[in-house]
Amino acid sequence: MKRNAVLSIIIGTLATYLPFWEWSNTFAQISGTVVIAMLVFYFLVGTEKDSVKRQLKQESPKNNRTALL
């Protein structure tokens, strides 16, 4: 979670310096940074692979087979 927060802040900050943005003032750029960082954070959390869930899925068929035997 910490990693996602740091990455989203870095990406959000650097993305506001891309040449196609035209910020009218500093407040607009800071607001853009916050919005982009939030979007990136949600994207990173949503696409993250959860190793615990994956392990549970792998273990559940084993348990079902032994229970049937």
C-alpha positions, 0 to 999 in steps of 0.5 A: 500500500505504501508503495502504491501511494509513493508511486502515485504521488511521483507519477502524479507530480511528473505528469503535470509537467508534460508539454501538452498541459497548460496550467493557468496558475500554480494552484491549478497545477497542484490540483491536477497533481492531486487528481492524477495521483488519486487516479493512478493510486486507484488504478494501481490498487485495482490492478494489484495481484493479491498473493493471499487470494491466489494462494487460497484459490490454489489450496481450496481444490486440494482440500476438496479432493481430499474430502471427497476421497 
